[in-house]
Amino acid sequence: MSAAPKPTLTIELDAEKAERLLDMLEVRANSIDRVLNPKRGKPPTGGVVDDFRHDAMFYRTIIDQIQAIRVANGWASPEDEEAA
């Protein structure tokens, strides 16, 4: 038996779409960070914490890839992406 092919996602990006997608993902990742690390009160516990961490890591991975695409296409400088 052969292994099932890995699912892929192909997105056509231009500079504007890349920036909008990057902003959206950063908002989601930051909201998860705020839930996991509240300024007041106790952080959440239980199985949902692992799910949140996994989601945040997933968003951060995509963010890193989009930042690399922006630099490679000249839509942003490496310094701009490091500052973000």
C-alpha positions as CSV (number, residue, x, y, z in Angstrom):
1,M,0.0,0.0,0.0
2,S,1.3,3.4,-0.8
3,A,0.9,6.3,1.6
4,A,-1.8,8.8,1.0
5,P,-0.5,12.0,-0.6
6,K,0.0,15.0,1.7
7,P,-2.7,17.6,1.2
8,T,-1.4,20.9,-0.3
9,L,-2.7,24.4,-0.5
10,T,-1.8,26.7,-3.3
11,I,-2.5,30.4,-3.0
12,E,-1.7,33.0,-5.6
13,L,-0.4,36.0,-3.7
14,D,0.4,39.5,-4.6
15,A,1.9,42.0,-2.2
16,E,-1.5,43.2,-1.0
17,K,-2.9,39.7,-0.5
18,A,0.2,38.6,1.3
19,E,0.0,41.5,3.7
20,R,-3.7,41.0,4.4
21,L,-3.2,37.3,5.0
22,L,-0.2,38.0,7.3
23,D,-2.1,40.5,9.3
24,M,-5.1,38.1,9.8
25,L,-2.9,35.2,10.9
26,E,-0.9,37.5,13.3
27,V,-4.2,38.6,14.9
28,R,-5.3,35.0,15.4
29,A,-1.9,33.9,16.8
30,N,-1.7,36.9,19.1
31,S,-5.3,36.3,20.4
32,I,-4.3,32.7,21.2
33,D,-1.2,34.0,23.0
34,R,-3.4,36.3,25.1
35,V,-5.7,33.4,26.1
36,L,-2.7,31.2,27.0
37,N,-0.9,34.0,28.9
38,P,-3.5,36.2,30.5
39,K,-2.4,39.4,32.2
40,R,-4.8,38.7,35.1
41,G,-6.1,35.5,36.5
42,K,-4.9,32.0,35.9
43,P,-4.0,30.6,32.5
44,P,-6.2,27.9,31.1
45,T,-5.5,24.3,31.9
46,G,-6.6,21.0,30.4
47,G,-6.6,19.5,26.9
48,V,-7.7,22.7,25.2
49,V,-4.3,24.3,26.1
50,D,-2.5,21.8,23.8
51,D,-5.0,22.5,21.0
52,F,-4.4,26.2,21.4
53,R,-0.6,25.8,21.4
54,H,-0.8,23.6,18.3
55,D,-3.0,26.2,16.5
56,A,-0.6,29.0,17.5
57,M,2.4,27.1,16.2
58,F,0.5,26.4,13.0
59,Y,-0.2,30.1,12.5
60,R,3.4,31.1,13.3
61,T,4.7,28.6,10.8
62,I,2.5,30.0,8.0
63,I,3.4,33.6,9.1
64,D,7.1,32.7,8.7
65,Q,6.5,31.2,5.3
66,I,4.6,34.3,4.1
67,Q,7.3,36.6,5.4
68,A,9.9,34.6,3.5
69,I,7.8,34.9,0.3
70,R,7.4,38.6,0.8
71,V,11.2,39.0,1.1
72,A,11.9,36.7,-1.8
73,N,9.6,38.7,-4.1
74,G,10.9,42.0,-3.0
75,W,7.6,43.0,-1.3
76,A,9.4,43.6,2.0
77,S,12.9,43.8,3.2
78,P,14.4,41.3,5.6
79,E,14.6,44.0,8.2
80,D,10.9,44.8,7.9
81,E,10.0,41.2,8.5
82,E,12.4,40.8,11.5
83,A,10.8,43.9,13.0
84,A,7.3,42.4,12.6
